Amino acid sequence: MTSLIECVPNFSEGRDMKIIDAIKDAISNTAGCTILDVDPGSSTNRTVYTFVGDKESVIEGAFNAAKVAKDLIDMSKHSGAHPRFGAMDVCPFIPVRNATMADCANCAKKLGRRLGEELKIPIFLYEEASEKDYRKKLPDIRQKAMGEYEGIKDNIGKEGWAPDFGPAEFVSSWGATAVGARKFLIAYNINLLGTKEQANRIAFNVREKGRGPDKPGRFKNVAGIGWYVDEYNLAQISVNCTDFNVTNIHTVYESCKDDARDMNLAVVGSELVGLVPLECVLDIAEFYIKKENLFIVDERQKVALVVERLGLNSVNRFDPNERIIDYKCKLEDPPLMSMTVKGFVEILGARTSAPGGGSASALVAAMGSGLGAMMGWMTYGSVKFAALDTQMRALIKPLHEATQELVYRIDADADAFTDYMTAMRMAKDTEEEKALREEAMQKGLQSAIDVPLNTMKIADLCWDAMVELAKVGNVNSKSDLQVGARCLELGIWGCWKNVEINMKDITDQGYIERVSAEAKELWEKADKKCKEVLELLEAR
């Protein structure tokens, strides 16, 4: 799946709409970048831009924005209520989908280097991008060390505080910039039919710092406070979850409901502020599915469950297409996967080396697991097979998940082969170039092997469910499962052959022996399990 990284640069201009729009245009005109929000503040004289893109485009978008700002913002004339020390004051990168914190830290370092070298401005790395503990927190750099913009001239050269990139000198028109990587912050409000003071009591219970050093709260990575909203005519427990992988919002919500019940108060839904990653929402869905013993595998149904259980429509309408980052960006599926059947078959038959047998094998395997899931669905929910509902839930889920994974492998195989072909075209005039080319080719070959091998592993996870369905599934779908078993077997066999053909040019003997043995074992199991499924079905 395409990587998705959020970038939230803060620029020290919140009043001049010509400048604000020029910076916005610089981002939106960058290929691969999608603007999610532009939030100017007059009193702070600051605008927060939120945009997303892949690992390369977010760097380009942030750099283009800074380049425009350098010509339009003069920090020597700036004033505002918010702490600041530069025209682009801060620029954090945040992982959203298929990206790690290390990826975001790398984005920060690449951007920092470009800003320092090309725009000649001082850059400080912070949070996860910084390797120096005393320089990780933004206030420690911006306020304490530099003394904001006005103090840079006297402080930028002192021991231990040279910028990570760019000149260690005062650039009066710009100041300095902090570039970093951090977790996604979720702003979330829980509605309470009570007073500000009661909301505050509950907020102190759940937030990490609690009521002080001797009375910590319940949850890590949670900040919170209570307030009253006249517009809604209710109080809110307002929290920030700074790492939803540690503490997600449903955990806080359920805990606040318990506290409110003990205080004879009512929680009436909640409110998400800003946007949220799909991963966060699906994690919440899994909590309620498990808690209530529900059976939901469709992604949109999982989102609907979360909206209802958290009461996200209680004070403002929650539109998943506008509020979930992955949906708002309208990210397209990979090119091969999104083709029509006719288009894919035609490109398979064209005079091109990719897509080829590997992509076709992934598709065939996906068809196999899909047909297995089909038999499960044709059994589940029927009065005739009601006694099998619990078993069908257990069998459909892994087949559905495997199908979703396998269709993405169609493009992965073609991409891996493309990497190898790119390496082959590298220069080879000098001994150094030859060595670099050979290293890149070996990496490309191993990638071209690892992709079909991983496809085999995903498909292999389906066999236990296929065997059980052959025993008890709706016999009216007998032929569907027969075709499914054959497709799954063929997909695994095809991937095995792709592993073998790419192995002949690998020079690492240990890799050859290990991977060849693993692939052969997966194929032999597929051959055995397919026969077992077919025999079970023939006997019915």
PyMOL commands that set and color helices and strands:
alter all, ss='L'
color gray80, all
select helices_A, chain A and resi 17-28+57-72+75-77+101-118+133-135+138-145+148-155+196-206+249-262+278-291+299-310+320-323+325-328+341-348+357-379+383-424+431-460+463-472+475-503+509-538
alter helices_A, ss='H'
color red, helices_A
select strands_A, chain A and resi 4-7+10-11+34-41+46-53+88-97+123-127+177-181+186-193+222-229+234-241+266-273
alter strands_A, ss='S'
color yellow, strands_A
deselect
rebuild
show_as cartoon
